[in-house]
């Protein structure tokens, strides 16, 4: 519990929204179960567990 509170305080102390976002993405990556599979897919081994923002943008551009 103390570790979680310290982490929340660290995020909230950041003045830069970009830095806050980076910390939150790091946390999300650490607790996500698909991280290893997605990392492998990014390296060319297998399929991703879900769509990425880049996938969505490319589909939207293709529809135009």
Backbone torsions as a table, in degrees:
resi	resn	phi	psi	omega
1	UNK	NA	-41.8	-179.7
2	UNK	-64.2	-37.8	179.3
3	UNK	-64.7	-40.8	178.3
4	UNK	-64.8	-42.1	178.4
5	UNK	-64.1	-39.7	178.2
6	UNK	-65.3	-38.6	179.3
7	UNK	-66.4	-43.7	177.7
8	UNK	-61.6	-43.5	178.2
9	UNK	-61.5	-40.7	179.5
10	UNK	-61.8	-41.9	179.4
11	UNK	-66.0	-46.1	-176.2
12	UNK	-69.6	-22.8	179.9
13	UNK	-75.4	-16.7	-177.0
14	UNK	-73.0	126.6	177.8
15	UNK	-79.6	-27.4	-175.7
16	UNK	-88.8	117.5	179.1
17	UNK	-59.3	-32.4	177.5
18	UNK	-62.6	-44.3	179.5
19	UNK	-64.2	-40.5	176.3
20	UNK	-59.5	-44.8	179.6
21	UNK	-62.1	-40.6	179.1
22	UNK	-62.6	-42.7	178.9
23	UNK	-63.7	-44.4	-179.4
24	UNK	-66.0	-37.9	176.2
25	UNK	-65.1	-37.6	178.0
26	UNK	-63.8	-44.3	178.5
27	UNK	-62.4	-46.6	-179.1
28	UNK	-60.7	-40.5	179.2
29	UNK	-66.3	-34.9	-178.9
30	UNK	-73.4	-30.3	-178.3
31	UNK	-96.7	-9.8	179.2
32	UNK	-75.4	134.0	-178.4
33	UNK	-78.6	-17.8	-176.2
34	UNK	-91.7	2.2	-174.7
35	UNK	-55.8	-49.0	-176.8
36	UNK	-65.0	-44.7	179.3
37	UNK	-62.2	-41.3	179.3
38	UNK	-68.5	-38.4	176.7
39	UNK	-62.6	-41.0	178.0
40	UNK	-65.5	-41.6	178.8
41	UNK	-63.0	-40.4	177.7
42	UNK	-61.9	-28.9	179.4
43	UNK	-86.5	0.2	176.9
44	UNK	99.0	11.7	-179.1
45	UNK	-114.2	100.3	177.3
46	UNK	85.8	-172.8	-177.7
47	UNK	-103.6	153.4	175.7
48	UNK	-70.8	157.6	179.7
49	UNK	-79.3	-13.7	-179.9
50	UNK	-164.7	177.8	179.2
51	UNK	-77.4	149.8	175.1
52	UNK	-104.6	169.5	175.9
53	UNK	-60.4	-37.7	179.1
54	UNK	-63.8	-38.0	177.0
55	UNK	-60.8	-46.1	-178.9
56	UNK	-64.2	-45.1	179.8
57	UNK	-62.7	-40.8	179.6
58	UNK	-66.1	-36.5	176.3
59	UNK	-66.9	-40.1	178.6
60	UNK	-64.7	-40.2	178.4
61	UNK	-66.6	-36.2	-179.5
62	UNK	-68.7	-28.0	-179.6
63	UNK	-74.8	-20.2	-177.1
64	UNK	-71.2	NA	NA
